[in-house]
Amino acid sequence: MGKILFLLMAMCLLGTVSGQTATYILLRHAEKDTSMAGSTTMTADPPLAPRGEIRAQNLLKVLEAYQPDAIYSTNYTRTKSTVTPLAKKFNKEIQLYDPKLLPAFAEQLLQIRGKTIVVAGHSNTTPVLVNLLIKEAGKYPNLNDSDYSHLWIVTITDGKAVAKMVAY
């Protein structure tokens, strides 16, 4: 009797995990302030430009159909500032990840099921992370350095990944 009960409980647990869709919204940080470009005082960690601050606020409208369960960012002012309005709206702490460890981070994300995750990165890391999540190396190339207007929505259900690139 105990074995049957254990098997039934295990089947129920598997049934709740099976069929759940994880949604990952991956984006590059908004426009950074380059007004000091070429200056000896130019910082390696610039803030958002006024246009970038507007784009960060606009994310609230762009992602209004989603309710993030977690928000991740690299440890740069521009990436954190891009998702700060979203984090405030949903009362979420911005969790940091290391963009130099993308394969490990992708595996960490793939363990999350039934949740919506937002990840802010860079022109040369966000497409790589999308490719790692969908397990298709090189499908999405790095973004042009002037491209701040695209994001990806990756959904994974029962191990099947679908990615779409969206302009915003």
N, C-alpha and C positions, 0 to 999 in steps of 0.2 A: 504493500500500500504506500509506503514512504517513497519508493522509487517512482511510482506512478505520479504521485503528487509533485515530486521534484521535476519529472519530465514535463508535466503540464505547466508548472511555473516557468521552466526554461523556455518552453514554446511560447508562452505569453510574452516573456521578455524579448525574445527574438522577434516576435510579431510587432512589438512596438517600435523596434529599431528598424525593421525592414519597411521599406516604402517611405521612410522619412526623407524629406528633401532638405539638404543644406544649401543655403544661398550665401554666396560670397560676392560682395561688391568691392571691387578693387579700383583705385583711382590714383592718379598722380596728384601731388600737391598742386594747389592753385598757384597763380602767377606770383613769383617772388619779386622782391624789390631789387632791381638791378641798377638803381640810380647811382650807386657808388662803383659800378663796374669800371675797372681800370685804375681805380684809386688805390693808393697804398693802404687805405683804411678799410677796404672792402672786406667784409666778413665772409667766412666760409659757411655761416649759418644765418643768411639774411631772413628778415621777416617777410610776410606777404606784402605785396604792393596793394594800393587801394583797390585796384581791379581784382586782385586775388581775394581780398576780404569780401568783396561783393560776391565772387564765385563761391566762396565758402558758405556764405549765408544762403545763396541760391541752392546749395545742396539740400537744404531742408525741403524745398519745394520739389526738386528733382527726385528725391528719395521718399516722398511723402507716402508712397504705397508700402514702404518697408518700415519695420520696427527692429532696429539692430539689437541683438543680444550681447554683442561685444564689438568694441572698436579698437583697432590696432593702428599704430603709427611708428615710423622710425623716429629716432630721438633727435629730430631737427625741428626748429621753430616753425618752418613753413609747412611741414607735414602735420604737426600737431595742431597748428592754427587752422589748417584746412578742415579738420574734423571736429574742432572744438565746438562750433555751434550745434552740431549733431549730438555730440556727447552731452552738452548741457541740456538739450531738449529731452533726451531720453535718460538723463541722470546716470550716465555711464562714465566710468573712469577710462581714460585712454591708456591702453596697454602698449608697452613698447616692444618692438622686435628688432633684431639685428639684420639689416639688409645684406650683410655679408654671409649670412647663414640661411639663405632662401630654401634650399632643399629640406633642411630640418624644420623650418617654419611651415613649409607646405605640408609636410607629414603631420605636424601638430594640428594644422587647420583641418586636414582630411579626417582626423579623428572626431571632429565635431559633427554631430548629426542633428537634424531637425532645428537648426538655428540659423539666424541671419547674422553674418559677420561683415563688418566694413573694415577695409584695410587701405591706409594711405601710404603711398610710396613715392617712387621717382620715375623719371622717363626711362631709365635703364633697368629698373628693378620690377616695376609693376607688370610689364608684359612677360617677363621671365617667370614671375610668380603665377600668372594666369596659365602659362604653358605647363608649369609643374603641377598645378591643380588638375588640369584636364589631361595631363600625361601625353602631351603632344609637343615635343621639343621643337622650337623654332617656328611654331605656327604664327605667333604674334611677334613682330620685330619691335625693337626699342622705339619709343615715341620720338618724334622730332623734338628738339629742345624747345621749340616755340609752341608745341601742342599741349595745351592745358585743358582741352575741351572734350576729352574722351574718358570714359570709364567702362569697365567690364562688369557684367553680371554673369556669374558662373553658378549654375545649379547642378547639384549632384544628387541623383536619386538611384539607390541600389547600385552604386558604383558607376553609373552612366553619367558622364559629365557633358553639359552643354554650356557653351560660352557665347555671349553676344557682346559686341562692342557698341557702345551707345554714345552719341554726341550729346553734350549738354552745355 
